[in-house]
Amino acid sequence: MQNYLFKLKFKGPTHFGDTGIDLENVSERVTSDTLFSALVNTIKIIEGKDAAADFVNQFLVDPPFLLSSLFVYYKNNFFLPRPLTDLYIQDEYKANMGKELKKLSWITAENFYKWINNDVNGDDLKNMVDEQEKYKEAFIKEVRPRVSLDRISQGSNIYHCGYVYFKEDAGLYGLVMFKKIDTLGYFQKILENLGEIGLGGEKTYGAGMFKVSSLEQVDNVFKKVLTCSSPYSILLSLYHPSENEVFSLQDKLIAYNILRKKGWITTGRNTLTLKRKSVGFITEGSVILGNLKGCLVDVTPDSIPSKTLNHNIYRYGYAFVVPLGGVNGQ
């Protein structure tokens, strides 16, 4: 396995859909299932449907690489989700900073490494609280009014759409673990093509376009994060269990959240008037026992109008995990 980190520098606003009414709710980051679907659609646009099908089939059999979700970076700070367990945080810190600990969502990679190796003191926790403000400084959220016209009556209707603008020295980054290093060049090519097409929604308005500012083998703190040793692991991607993992999953979930996702089907450049099946995921930051695998989960609708869709729809649910050394005292 070879681990790489890639950074995306956005050329303008982004629109990454979040749960809510209409289009006003947006997220500043991208989950692993959304990133994978965007890569598949990019392949279909650039190389055709057969190439996209071949790419998906590889992941159905044995993924050539694993993806994390995309997280925020700002200057030299790379943010990661706060692990959902604090079993090994000292009781005195929990007593004095219990409310602050509950509010922690994102911590820098350096403090993440301290957390997973049971090396957190009071000053570190105070720094983690301050980091929440640094995280918010990386981007600005904006809601714009829009007007739509009825095709028949030409009547107008006002709605609102949300956008995220990243600061000049901010953007998103991800981790990719190559099982087959000869796929590195192809991954970079597709990622660069995705940057020209745009990631997320509102691409008609120029949203989501980016430049791949780096794709390099992990070093420094990320190398240490990925090479800890522990029977426990933390998810840095969404995870959906494969069929043979379902029955043992309850015994392996130590601390976790669940996210249910649904939405319209996009294939290539076309968004269809079909919704994919709703599916649940274990979220980033969740702590598990062992190294779960995951799968591509089939979310193809049960009922499809004739000539609307000629292939199955999958969501990416493979687990990208890092060891949690602190749980067992390492």
Protein Blocks (a to p, Z undefined) as FASTA:
>chain_A
ZZdddddddfbdcddddedehjlbccfbdcfklmmmmmmmmmmmmnojklmmmmmmmmmm
occbdcddddddehjaccddddfbfklgcfklmmmmmmmmmmpmbdcfklmmmmmnopac
fklmmmmmmmmmmmmmmpccdddddddddfklopacddddddddddfkbccddddddfbl
klmmmmmmmmmmmmmnogcehklnopaiacdfbdcddehjlmmmmmcccfbdcdfbdcdd
dfklmmmmmmmmmbdcdddddddddehjbccfbdcdddddddehiacedjdebdcddfbd
fbdcehkbgcdcdddfbdcddddfklnoZZ
